[in-house]
């Protein structure tokens, strides 16, 4: 019996743990615990720390996997620089929403891993293809990366709390009820504000940055 038990024990390595973490996150859990991950792996949770120095290191590896998958999904020709960046942004948002326990970490974690580096290289290359150079290039990269990561993480968090998997969800979760005498502009635009959708605004922000990049390239 002891030999049978040993033969069915999972052989852990970083790749196996990361894949299990991705599967656990895809169930929609709000957070990943080492205990739950160990149960999914059929292993003692403490065994995970033989491969990751801390919970933060584990979450960083999972986030890096998401970012790498987003970058790898972009297969458009290099000349189509704007469409490449839109595709990266859309896939990043989709992956964060499908794996909210990981995606929400993007506001606090910088992984420096191969997935993150691949995404950075893709963004820099696309903006270089647009004609940007030097400081103008890195400024637009920083704007785009900050927008994509922070807004996608925020949408993932809001969707997880609301248990909402729709393609678009309200940007404001409830109507803004304001006294028109004190807040006349809120009252005037309350219906339009309530109609705002999170994914639509996310993509609008991406397009604003890309339009700025195109204008800057034309001026050089």
ABEGO torsion letter per residue (X at the ends): XAAAAAAABBBBBAAAAAAAAAAAAAAGBABBBAAAAAAAAGBBAAAAAAABABAAAAAAAAAAAAAAAAAAABABBAABAAAAAAAAAAAAAAAAAABAAAAAAAAABBAGBAAAAAAAAAAAAAAAAAGBBEAAAAAAAAAAAAAAAAAAAAAAAAAAAAGBABABBBABABBBBBBAAABAAAAAAAAAAAABBAAAAAAAAAAAAAAAAAAAAAAX
